[in-house]
Amino acid sequence: MTTKKSEPEITHEEDVDEKDVSRRGFITAAALSTAGLVAACSGGDQGDASAENADNEPAPAVPATGGGSDFDVVVIGGGMAGASAARETSKAGLTTLLLEARNRLGGRTYYAPFGDHNIELGANYLYWLQPHIWAEVTRYNLPIDDTPAAVNPDRWIYLKDGKAVEADIATFWPKVDKAMTDYCAMSREVFPRPYDTFHTDEWKKYQDLTIQDRIDQLDLEDDVRLNLNAIWSIMSHAPCKEGGFLEMLRWWANLGSNSIDFNNAVSRYRLSNGTISLINAMLDDSDAEVRLSSPVSRIAQNGTGVQITLEDGQTVTAKKVIVTSPLNTWVDVEFEPALSEVKLTTSRERHVGAGNKLHAKTKQDIGNVFLTADDGFGPMQYGYTETTGPGGTTLLSYGLDGAFDVNNLDVVQNMLRQFLPDVEVESTYGYQWLYDPFSKGTWSTLRPHQFKLVPELQRAEGDVHFASADIATMWRGWMDGGIEMGVSTGQVVARALVS
Ligand SMILES: Cc1cc2nc3c(=O)[nH]c(=O)nc-3n(C[C@H](O)[C@H](O)[C@H](O)COP(=O)(O)OP(=O)(O)OC[C@H]3O[C@@H](n4cnc5c(N)ncnc54)[C@H](O)[C@@H]3O)c2cc1C
């Protein structure tokens, strides 16, 4: 086994090869838009992990089929799904190549510098009721940070009719908690086995409901309704009339149907050394070759193998391909033969997750605050203190407007002043996931009619397999879902190719 320990690596923009970023000027712009900040390119040491690991790995099993392909398996995408899939196939003794479009690994996880510390521009939180990612925490002994401020605010301020209202947390939270519990009252009947969402047919009763439809079924005080809308809109990262009710019900069921575990899971525990530490651990634990800045434009299969073409015209062949690129981007790759109509249509329609996330540092210590607004207010539905002290407060904020200028200090300050009139913002940093052609959105929340399509979205087409967090079964839309799909699909492919 490799003994190498991965530290998160930050590569300065000027260190990155020009061709790495030429296709997407916006990535450079986004990375440079905050003074003094640079693009993070973690995993720059992973061009070829095989050379380092070759002497230490156990003898590989023997692939069942002979030569003829450049690699046994090509994995497309270097996020949680791709890294875990590549580890599985590589550890099964299959020659594995991971092709990543961007100049960094991590996908929708992105550990980057902000001032004197690092932040997560993408995924942040994980929890022990997420079985796949927690198994990796155990396997690689990854340290966890607790951010209790996020679930224990001292002040709760919400926007109502354009005005800031301060809630009495002691009396208001129990009402919101009850509303959330009522909203999800049927979770155990619908999802008695959260890892098998179609275990019973109960879901069919609710398959047409949006999140807003379900809120409208409840008899609620106006302010409670407003905040229920704020909470579910940010969990789905879309206006409540877009996301499917079953998607949020599934989260609740996954977490044992209670708000303590729910709140802990969505805003409390994270990897101390960043999400990249897990990506690095999985790839260090494999012989997979990793090529960055390698966007795939075409995947063609003829029954005896698969040819993958990169945007620059290079080709590589494999016995099997595992596609881990986001659902919203499948439509941008040419598949031969064409993808099933369901896959194509769903990719064109997209999942609904498309909002913003930003970190803002204030000059003053604004204390431990929780800020909410309903889905009629685009820039922010949900914001809270991460750290606070005499040197200022770091706020984490999520909103529905994916075009919101997360790196514009004045824009962010004006937004926050609607809640806290005197606040002065010192710096702000975010990433525009919606405009990145290799994500085209944030986390996956399916539309109501897309829920029943998941088995078809997961179905392999010939030698091309699909493994994205966006189509996972249990923790769809989460890092855990990426690993669920990467591990399970990697194992399916390994069983097919290894005797
Ligand atoms: C702002 C934000 C906050 C989030 N918060 C959380 C959270 O707190 N907790 C949590 O668990 N999850 C969170 N998520 C969701 C989580 O990040 C994702 O569900 C998960 O990381 C997706 O993993 P993946 O490997 O399936 O996809 P991705 O991470 O998107 O990886 C896919 C990879 O494929 C690459 N790719 C795309 N097209 C091509 C191509 N043509 N050729 C080659 N490569 C290609 C991409 O560059 C990318 O690296 C958040 C996401 C965002 C954006």
The ligand as an SDF file (V2000), in Angstrom:
LIG
                    3D

 53 58  0  0  0  0  0  0  0  0999 V2000
  -21.8120   25.0860   -4.2260 C   0  0  0  0  0  0  0  0  0  0  0  0
  -21.9800   23.6180   -3.9310 C   0  0  0  0  0  0  0  0  0  0  0  0
  -22.1590   23.1980   -2.6270 C   0  0  0  0  0  0  0  0  0  0  0  0
  -22.3240   21.8460   -2.3440 C   0  0  0  0  0  0  0  0  0  0  0  0
  -22.4170   21.4310   -1.0400 N   0  0  0  0  0  0  0  0  0  0  0  0
  -22.3560   20.1130   -0.7540 C   0  0  0  0  0  0  0  0  0  0  0  0
  -22.1700   19.6680    0.5790 C   0  0  0  0  0  0  0  0  0  0  0  0
  -22.0720   20.4700    1.5210 O   0  0  0  0  0  0  0  0  0  0  0  0
  -22.0930   18.3230    0.8020 N   0  0  0  0  0  0  0  0  0  0  0  0
  -22.1480   17.4160   -0.2170 C   0  0  0  0  0  0  0  0  0  0  0  0
  -22.0320   16.2210    0.0420 O   0  0  0  0  0  0  0  0  0  0  0  0
  -22.3370   17.8200   -1.4890 N   0  0  0  0  0  0  0  0  0  0  0  0
  -22.4120   19.1350   -1.7800 C   0  0  0  0  0  0  0  0  0  0  0  0
  -22.4860   19.5500   -3.0700 N   0  0  0  0  0  0  0  0  0  0  0  0
  -22.6970   18.5440   -4.1250 C   0  0  0  0  0  0  0  0  0  0  0  0
  -21.4360   17.7600   -4.4580 C   0  0  0  0  0  0  0  0  0  0  0  0
  -20.3830   18.6490   -4.7320 O   0  0  0  0  0  0  0  0  0  0  0  0
  -21.6760   16.9020   -5.6820 C   0  0  0  0  0  0  0  0  0  0  0  0
  -22.8770   16.1870   -5.5860 O   0  0  0  0  0  0  0  0  0  0  0  0
  -20.5700   15.8850   -5.8940 C   0  0  0  0  0  0  0  0  0  0  0  0
  -19.3010   16.3970   -5.5200 O   0  0  0  0  0  0  0  0  0  0  0  0
  -20.5540   15.4950   -7.3600 C   0  0  0  0  0  0  0  0  0  0  0  0
  -19.5470   14.5290   -7.5830 O   0  0  0  0  0  0  0  0  0  0  0  0
  -19.3980   13.8600   -9.0090 P   0  0  0  0  0  0  0  0  0  0  0  0
  -18.0670   13.2180   -9.0410 O   0  0  0  0  0  0  0  0  0  0  0  0
  -20.5890   13.0600   -9.3390 O   0  0  0  0  0  0  0  0  0  0  0  0
  -19.4360   15.0950  -10.0460 O   0  0  0  0  0  0  0  0  0  0  0  0
  -18.3970   16.2880  -10.2160 P   0  0  0  0  0  0  0  0  0  0  0  0
  -17.7880   16.6320   -8.9280 O   0  0  0  0  0  0  0  0  0  0  0  0
  -19.0860   17.3540  -10.9610 O   0  0  0  0  0  0  0  0  0  0  0  0
  -17.2440   15.6310  -11.1170 O   0  0  0  0  0  0  0  0  0  0  0  0
  -17.4290   15.4390  -12.4890 C   0  0  0  0  0  0  0  0  0  0  0  0
  -16.1330   15.7620  -13.1790 C   0  0  0  0  0  0  0  0  0  0  0  0
  -16.3170   15.5470  -14.5830 O   0  0  0  0  0  0  0  0  0  0  0  0
  -15.5630   16.5320  -15.2760 C   0  0  0  0  0  0  0  0  0  0  0  0
  -16.0740   16.6430  -16.6300 N   0  0  0  0  0  0  0  0  0  0  0  0
  -17.2460   17.1950  -17.0450 C   0  0  0  0  0  0  0  0  0  0  0  0
  -17.3570   17.0870  -18.3740 N   0  0  0  0  0  0  0  0  0  0  0  0
  -16.2470   16.4520  -18.8140 C   0  0  0  0  0  0  0  0  0  0  0  0
  -15.7700   16.0700  -20.1080 C   0  0  0  0  0  0  0  0  0  0  0  0
  -16.4660   16.3080  -21.2200 N   0  0  0  0  0  0  0  0  0  0  0  0
  -14.5710   15.4630  -20.1950 N   0  0  0  0  0  0  0  0  0  0  0  0
  -13.8410   15.1930  -19.0630 C   0  0  0  0  0  0  0  0  0  0  0  0
  -14.2370   15.5440  -17.8310 N   0  0  0  0  0  0  0  0  0  0  0  0
  -15.4330   16.1650  -17.7110 C   0  0  0  0  0  0  0  0  0  0  0  0
  -15.7760   17.7830  -14.4420 C   0  0  0  0  0  0  0  0  0  0  0  0
  -14.7900   18.7530  -14.7050 O   0  0  0  0  0  0  0  0  0  0  0  0
  -15.7190   17.2240  -13.0330 C   0  0  0  0  0  0  0  0  0  0  0  0
  -14.4320   17.2810  -12.4930 O   0  0  0  0  0  0  0  0  0  0  0  0
  -22.3200   20.9020   -3.3930 C   0  0  0  0  0  0  0  0  0  0  0  0
  -22.1250   21.3300   -4.7060 C   0  0  0  0  0  0  0  0  0  0  0  0
  -21.9460   22.6730   -4.9730 C   0  0  0  0  0  0  0  0  0  0  0  0
  -21.6930   23.1050   -6.3980 C   0  0  0  0  0  0  0  0  0  0  0  0
  1  2  1  0
  2  3  1  0
  2 52  2  0
  3  4  2  0
  4  5  1  0
  4 50  1  0
  5  6  2  0
  6  7  1  0
  6 13  1  0
  7  8  2  0
  7  9  1  0
  9 10  1  0
 10 11  2  0
 10 12  1  0
 12 13  2  0
 13 14  1  0
 14 15  1  0
 14 50  1  0
 15 16  1  0
 16 17  1  0
 16 18  1  0
 18 19  1  0
 18 20  1  0
 20 21  1  0
 20 22  1  0
 22 23  1  0
 23 24  1  0
 24 25  2  0
 24 26  1  0
 24 27  1  0
 27 28  1  0
 28 29  2  0
 28 30  1  0
 28 31  1  0
 31 32  1  0
 32 33  1  0
 33 34  1  0
 33 48  1  0
 34 35  1  0
 35 36  1  0
 35 46  1  0
 36 37  1  0
 36 45  1  0
 37 38  2  0
 38 39  1  0
 39 40  1  0
 39 45  2  0
 40 41  1  0
 40 42  2  0
 42 43  1  0
 43 44  2  0
 44 45  1  0
 46 47  1  0
 46 48  1  0
 48 49  1  0
 50 51  2  0
 51 52  1  0
 52 53  1  0
M  END
$$$$
